[in-house]
Amino acid sequence: MDEDRAENMGPKEKPAALLNSVVDEILAMQIFFKYLVSMDGGCSPMEASQENVRRVGRLLYQVQGVPRDVQLLWDDAALNIVRKRFFEDNHLLEKPRTAATLRAYITALRVFYDFVPAKYCLLNQSGRKIYKSDQDKVKSSSILLDGWLKTLAPAIHVRRAEIRKKAHEELLSTEDLKKIVNSQQSKNITNEMLKLENKTISAISCDQFAKFCDNLLLRMHCKTTIVYHPDVIPQNISK
């Protein structure tokens, strides 16, 4: 474990590009990956499982330059360093991680804590001895993560509000919808559809069919908009 004193440490620099391959070679992490993709671990998709394994490895990197000893992840002193470096000092990074990203790391670590007691027999067979005292520490460490997640909650709520606001701002305005639906092109397509309905024409091309579909979808969208914003679309357009 690094010798840095907890009160004198900042965010650890970005790990080397080879870190992922180092993490993938750790036997306990290989067992963790197999657990995640199995029914025992919820049959997580392989890509997501691999990323969770590597997230845990990046947290281990905070206390061990070349990650090897996964038991540091439930060691009190080491876990304090992880919390300080990776989470509390996150704002000191040139490009801080978002609250959602930090939450993903905590979630990955929590899943790892679930994995250790579930597969401790297999870990013992692999040479990584997991004792009763280790399991107690894992349980204690997992409880601490509840507080970490609560700390992130306000920032996550703010971010969600920002996303909702941005999405709302990107919605078409009343005038935009009026221009689209009352455009000459839309009117021409509607007239062609009426001709087909009245059997004035008996066949249409593939391109015309695609235009008819697009026009119908546009009007369906307008009707949906009317349900939530009755003043958005003129009444004659909703017919």
Secondary structure as UniProt FT lines:
FT   HELIX           6..8
FT   TURN            17..18
FT   HELIX           19..24
FT   HELIX           27..37
FT   HELIX           39..41
FT   HELIX           46..61
FT   TURN            62..63
FT   HELIX           70..74
FT   HELIX           76..82
FT   HELIX           83..88
FT   HELIX           90..92
FT   HELIX           99..118
FT   HELIX           120..125
FT   TURN            126..127
FT   HELIX           132..169
FT   HELIX           174..181
FT   HELIX           184..197
FT   TURN            198..199
FT   HELIX           206..228
FT   TURN            230..232
FT   HELIX           235..237
//
